[in-house]
Amino acid sequence: MQVNESIENYLEMILILQKKKGYARSIDIATELGVTKPSVSHAMKLLRENKYIVMKPDGYITLTGSGAEIAERMYERHSKIAKFLMSLGVDEETAFNDACKIEHDISDQSFEAICRHIK
């Protein structure tokens, strides 16, 4: 399966919900991402089939090792890019929104340079 921006966003949101609430459910993902429940259902089916997540009978979703690896990488990029933008004077909400757009396309070299800069 090709891991695209949409898949990365779903995995990252599962991780964020788990950190924030202690759990992730499809309805929470739909609410946070502003997408429809059928869109989330389709995405969860793809993520299950590709072994990125496990869905429990009670509806709770957990990341597998490979799913968590992708989610953590995207979460790190999102957080560090947002921190960098805020250090330039961008307000927090805008920084996090822009970081979400940048995190998927930025090269490893540029991301590493940002990380060096914010240390």
C-alpha contacts under 8 A as a table, 3 or more apart, distances in Angstrom:
res1	aa1	res2	aa2	distance
1	M	50	N	6.92
3	V	6	S	8.00
3	V	7	I	5.86
3	V	8	E	6.76
4	N	7	I	5.40
4	N	8	E	6.25
5	E	8	E	5.05
5	E	9	N	6.10
5	E	104	H	6.17
6	S	9	N	5.08
6	S	10	Y	6.31
7	I	10	Y	5.20
7	I	11	L	6.22
7	I	43	A	7.46
7	I	47	L	7.81
8	E	11	L	5.21
8	E	12	E	5.99
8	E	70	I	6.85
8	E	71	A	6.62
8	E	74	M	6.90
9	N	12	E	5.11
9	N	13	M	6.02
10	Y	13	M	5.12
10	Y	14	I	6.27
10	Y	29	I	7.48
10	Y	43	A	7.73
11	L	14	I	5.18
11	L	15	L	6.43
11	L	63	L	7.69
11	L	67	G	6.53
11	L	68	A	7.44
11	L	70	I	7.11
11	L	71	A	5.03
12	E	15	L	5.10
12	E	16	I	6.17
12	E	70	I	7.64
12	E	71	A	4.33
12	E	72	E	7.01
12	E	74	M	6.25
12	E	75	Y	6.03
13	M	16	I	4.92
13	M	17	L	6.02
13	M	29	I	6.57
13	M	32	E	7.74
13	M	33	L	7.76
13	M	71	A	7.90
14	I	17	L	5.22
14	I	18	Q	6.14
14	I	24	A	5.67
14	I	29	I	6.97
14	I	61	I	7.56
14	I	62	T	7.62
14	I	63	L	7.53
14	I	71	A	7.90
15	L	18	Q	5.08
15	L	19	K	6.20
15	L	24	A	7.90
15	L	63	L	7.65
15	L	68	A	7.40
15	L	71	A	6.27
15	L	72	E	7.46
16	I	19	K	5.09
16	I	20	K	6.03
16	I	75	Y	7.92
17	L	20	K	4.97
17	L	21	K	5.52
17	L	22	G	6.77
17	L	23	Y	6.10
17	L	24	A	5.39
17	L	28	D	7.75
17	L	29	I	7.86
18	Q	21	K	5.44
18	Q	22	G	4.30
18	Q	23	Y	4.36
18	Q	24	A	5.60
19	K	22	G	5.63
19	K	23	Y	7.64
20	K	23	Y	7.96
21	K	24	A	7.46
23	Y	60	Y	6.63
23	Y	61	I	7.20
23	Y	62	T	7.82
24	A	28	D	6.51
24	A	29	I	7.15
24	A	60	Y	5.75
24	A	61	I	5.43
24	A	62	T	7.27
25	R	28	D	5.31
25	R	29	I	6.40
25	R	59	G	5.99
25	R	60	Y	5.05
25	R	61	I	5.82
26	S	29	I	5.08
26	S	30	A	6.20
26	S	37	K	7.16
26	S	40	V	6.29
26	S	41	S	7.11
26	S	44	M	7.98
26	S	59	G	7.42
26	S	60	Y	7.89
26	S	61	I	7.77
27	I	30	A	5.12
27	I	31	T	6.20
27	I	37	K	6.64
28	D	31	T	5.12
28	D	32	E	6.11
29	I	32	E	5.24
29	I	33	L	5.98
29	I	40	V	7.18
30	A	33	L	5.38
30	A	34	G	5.62
30	A	35	V	4.97
30	A	36	T	5.81
30	A	37	K	5.78
30	A	40	V	6.17
31	T	34	G	5.18
31	T	35	V	6.83
35	V	39	S	6.54
35	V	40	V	7.20
36	T	39	S	5.22
36	T	40	V	6.51
37	K	40	V	5.08
37	K	41	S	6.11
38	P	41	S	4.93
38	P	42	H	6.16
39	S	42	H	5.23
39	S	43	A	6.21
40	V	43	A	5.01
40	V	44	M	5.98
41	S	44	M	5.15
41	S	45	K	6.19
42	H	45	K	5.16
42	H	46	L	6.46
43	A	46	L	5.14
43	A	47	L	6.14
44	M	47	L	4.91
44	M	48	R	5.95
44	M	53	I	7.70
45	K	48	R	5.14
45	K	49	E	6.11
46	L	49	E	5.11
46	L	50	N	6.18
47	L	50	N	5.19
47	L	51	K	6.08
47	L	52	Y	5.10
47	L	53	I	5.76
48	R	51	K	4.95
48	R	52	Y	5.94
48	R	53	I	5.16
48	R	54	V	6.03
48	R	55	M	7.41
49	E	52	Y	7.82
51	K	54	V	7.24
51	K	64	T	6.79
51	K	66	S	7.63
51	K	67	G	7.49
52	Y	63	L	6.00
52	Y	64	T	5.26
52	Y	65	G	7.40
52	Y	66	S	5.81
52	Y	67	G	4.07
52	Y	68	A	7.57
53	I	61	I	6.64
53	I	62	T	5.53
53	I	63	L	4.39
53	I	64	T	5.15
53	I	67	G	6.23
54	V	61	I	5.78
54	V	62	T	5.32
54	V	63	L	6.36
54	V	64	T	6.75
55	M	59	G	6.15
55	M	60	Y	5.84
55	M	61	I	4.59
55	M	62	T	6.53
56	K	59	G	5.41
56	K	60	Y	5.37
56	K	61	I	6.33
57	P	60	Y	7.43
63	L	66	S	7.75
63	L	67	G	5.21
63	L	68	A	5.31
64	T	67	G	5.03
64	T	68	A	5.88
65	G	68	A	5.16
65	G	69	E	6.17
66	S	69	E	5.09
66	S	70	I	6.56
67	G	70	I	5.40
67	G	71	A	6.16
68	A	71	A	4.93
68	A	72	E	5.87
69	E	72	E	5.32
69	E	73	R	6.25
70	I	73	R	5.19
70	I	74	M	6.27
71	A	74	M	5.24
71	A	75	Y	6.02
72	E	75	Y	4.99
72	E	76	E	6.02
73	R	76	E	5.22
73	R	77	R	6.26
74	M	77	R	5.08
74	M	78	H	6.00
74	M	103	E	6.77
74	M	104	H	7.68
75	Y	78	H	5.04
75	Y	79	S	6.04
76	E	79	S	5.21
76	E	80	K	6.04
77	R	80	K	5.32
77	R	81	I	5.89
77	R	99	A	7.89
77	R	103	E	5.62
77	R	111	F	7.46
78	H	81	I	5.42
78	H	82	A	6.07
78	H	96	F	7.15
78	H	99	A	5.30
78	H	100	C	5.86
78	H	103	E	5.68
79	S	82	A	5.22
79	S	83	K	6.13
79	S	96	F	7.56
79	S	99	A	7.60
80	K	83	K	4.96
80	K	84	F	6.11
80	K	114	I	7.77
80	K	115	C	6.82
81	I	84	F	5.00
81	I	85	L	6.21
81	I	95	A	7.85
81	I	99	A	5.48
81	I	102	I	7.86
81	I	103	E	7.31
81	I	111	F	7.80
81	I	114	I	7.20
82	A	85	L	5.10
82	A	86	M	6.15
82	A	92	E	7.50
82	A	95	A	4.81
82	A	96	F	5.06
82	A	98	D	7.46
82	A	99	A	5.23
83	K	86	M	5.12
83	K	87	S	6.21
83	K	95	A	7.51
83	K	118	I	7.72
84	F	87	S	5.08
84	F	88	L	6.62
84	F	114	I	6.86
84	F	117	H	7.99
84	F	118	I	6.21
85	L	88	L	5.14
85	L	89	G	6.73
85	L	90	V	5.56
85	L	95	A	5.55
86	M	89	G	5.02
86	M	90	V	4.61
86	M	91	D	6.02
86	M	92	E	6.23
86	M	95	A	6.08
87	S	90	V	7.20
90	V	94	T	6.60
90	V	95	A	5.82
91	D	94	T	5.56
91	D	95	A	6.00
92	E	95	A	5.02
92	E	96	F	6.17
93	E	96	F	5.35
93	E	97	N	6.20
94	T	97	N	5.06
94	T	98	D	5.95
95	A	98	D	5.21
95	A	99	A	5.90
96	F	99	A	5.00
96	F	100	C	6.27
97	N	100	C	5.31
97	N	101	K	6.90
98	D	101	K	5.21
98	D	102	I	6.28
99	A	102	I	4.96
99	A	103	E	5.76
100	C	103	E	5.57
100	C	104	H	7.47
101	K	104	H	6.53
101	K	105	D	7.68
102	I	105	D	5.62
102	I	106	I	5.94
103	E	106	I	5.82
106	I	110	S	6.46
106	I	111	F	6.46
107	S	110	S	5.30
107	S	111	F	6.18
108	D	111	F	5.04
108	D	112	E	6.00
109	Q	112	E	5.22
109	Q	113	A	6.28
110	S	113	A	5.04
110	S	114	I	6.31
111	F	114	I	5.10
111	F	115	C	6.27
112	E	115	C	4.97
112	E	116	R	6.22
113	A	116	R	5.10
113	A	117	H	6.16
114	I	117	H	4.98
114	I	118	I	6.30
115	C	118	I	5.39
115	C	119	K	6.43
116	R	119	K	5.48
